[in-house]
């Protein structure tokens, strides 16, 4: 099964990326995910089920540790195959 995760972390800072946003970005970019797209108002990544769920766990933990007060995420099944 393949999954797509979309997420944002808050609070927002339009002048520079806050520590929690950088932590989330580092987790997603370090994971072995496909089609990673990071941006100021939303981020997406796709991959096999185990890889995505492991990355989501790390993303939640690291973002909260770095000061996130809210994390919005959505996970969708986008296909079969992979892990």
Buried (B, 14 or more C-beta within 10 A) or exposed (E): EBBBBBBBBBEEEEEEBBBBBBBBBBBBEEBEBEEBEBEEEEBBBBBBBEBBBBBBEBBBEBBBEBBBEEBEBEBEEEEEEBE
